[in-house]
Amino acid sequence: MIGDAARDSQFRREALALDLRWRCPHCVHEIPDDGSCSLGFPNGMMLTSDLRFRDEDGRWVFCKAFELDDA
C-alpha cells in the first residue's frame, strides 16, 4: 500500500509533468481584482503559488465547481 508521502510526491510530479490546472488562477470563477471566488467558496489555500493540495489536517482540498478558464 502506498503511503501519503509517496502519493503526495507522485501527485506533485504528475501535476507538473501534465501541466494540470486545478487552482483558482485558472478558474472562470476567480474574481481577478481580489482572487476571491465568485461562488463564495473559501479559497485561500487554492491561491498560493505552491502546489499544496492538502489542508493543515491532511485532507485533500479541491473545488468541485472548478471550471477551466481557457481564455
N, C-alpha and C positions, 0 to 999 in steps of 0.2 A: 504494500500500500504506500502510495506516495504521500510524503508529509507536506505540511503547509508551506514550509520554506522552499521546498523543491517546486511545488505547484506555483507559488508566487513568482519564483525565478523563471519558470517556464512561461507563465503568462506574460511577464515583462519582456522576455526575449521575443515571443511571438508577436506581441503588440507592436514592438519596434520594427521587427522584420516585415510585418504585413501593413505597417502604417495604419494600424487600427484607430479609428476615430470613435470615441465614446464619451468625450468630455464636453463640458458646456461651450468652450470656444468654437466647437464645430457644430453646434446645435442651433436650429432655427428659433428655439425658444429663449436663447440667451439675449438679454437686453444689452446692446453694445455699450450704452452710456455707463452702466454700473456693474455689469456682469451678472445681475440677478436673473432669475428665471421668470419668464412671462406667465408661467403657470403657478407661480408662488412656491415652488419647491425649495427647501433649504439646499443650497448648492455650494456652500463654501469650500468643501473638500474637493469638489469637481472643478474648481477654478485654479488650483495650484499648478505650478509648472512641472512638478514631478509626476510620476506615473502611479501615485497611490491609488489603490482600489479597495483598500480595507480601512474601516474606521478604527478608532482607538481600541475598540473591543474585539477587533479581528474579524468583524463581519464584512463580507463583500458589499461594496456600495456601487450601485449603478442606477441609471434612470430608465424606467420603463417607458417614459414619454419622449426619450431621445429621438430626434428626427434630424438626419444629416442635412446640414446647410451646404449644398454643393455649389452655391453661387460664387 
